[in-house]
Amino acid sequence: MSKKTRGALAAAIGAAAVLFPTLTTGVGAAASSTVEIRTVGGQTVQRDRVPSPLSGTVTATGSANSAAIPPAPQPKPLIADAGDSPFAASGDRAVLLGSAYGGTAPYRFAWTANSGTLIGADSSSAELDTTGLGAGTYPMTLTVTDQTGAQVSDVVRVVVYQASEQTLLEETRADLTPGTVATGEELAFDVAVPSGTRKFTVDLSFTNPANDYDLEVYDPSGVQAGS
């Protein structure tokens, strides 16, 4: 193959090689561009080639189509949620359950309070020690900071109540006749327990030493709760 022939072939191959290039562009511009070349140096392109060899600087004509990059989705607004109001007897710990949504994770949490002592204040879940607090409601503030530095807050109120003691039942009945316990005879006492009662104690005393009583406590559904 002569030098001229090799040169003509190279020119023809070069012309064909640029018929359908894909151009990679930066973010914010077109994602890609498809360029279709119809003529090169006045010759019509057929099957990705021109009929005659080309040399030097030539003019190409055609068209280009581009597809735009859709804008990146924006993060949702950052939201702090300090949770529901906890209830605690004075002196107990109230559990605080916070959370965060939207923004850009990860999040940083910070609880603050004007009363009581916070435990685990840099966590989404914290505790308030209510020792020394009287009955009432106490605001707790949860501040959330996301990765970008955005910051929002939410407030929850802790309800503190004073626990009280009261006698639910104080009743005296005659002892059973000695020996009748073996036949299934029993003494039953009904006690109405107020809602919200945290615990109660039961004391039994009897005067007839011949009787050896077994104390059993049942809940309203009839299930034994203690003995």
C-alpha positions, 0 to 999 in steps of 0.5 A: 500500500502506497503512502498516498493510499495509506494517507487517504485511508487514514483521512477517511477513517478519521472522518468516520470516527467523529460521526457520533461522539459522546461529549461528557460535560460538567455537573449542571450542564448537559448530561451528554450530547449526541452529535450527528455529522451529515457532511464533511468537506462538502461530502455527504456522509453515508454509512459513517463514511465519506466517498473521497479522501480528505486532507487539511482543515475541513468543515463538518455540518450536522446537529447535536442533541443534549439531555439536561441533568435534572436538579439534585433533590433538595433535603427536606426541612430539618424537624426536631421532635421532643416526644410525648410528655412523660409523667413521673413521681417526684424523686423518680426519673422521667424518660425523654424520647426525642428524634429528628427528621429531614435535613442532612444526617447525622444529627447531634442532640442536646437537651436543656432544662431549667429544673431537675438534673438531666442524664444523657443530655447529648443523646436523643433519649435522656432522663430527667431526675426529678429529685427535689421537684414539686408537683407541676409541669417542667419544660425540656428543650431538645435542640437538633443540629444536622451535618450542615449546621442547620439547627431546630428545637422542640419543647416537651413538658414533664409532668411531676406529681407527688406520690401519696400513701393511703390505707385502702382497707382495714377490716377485722373478721373473726378467725375461722374455726381451727381445722376448717381451713383444710376443708377449703373454707377461706376469708376473702377481702375485696379491695378497690385499688385506685388507678395510677397506684404504683405499688401496695402492701398487704399485712395479715395478722390473726389471733388464733395460733391454731390457724396457719393462714396462707395469704394470696392476692388476686388481680381483678381478672382472678389471676394470682398476683402475689402470696 
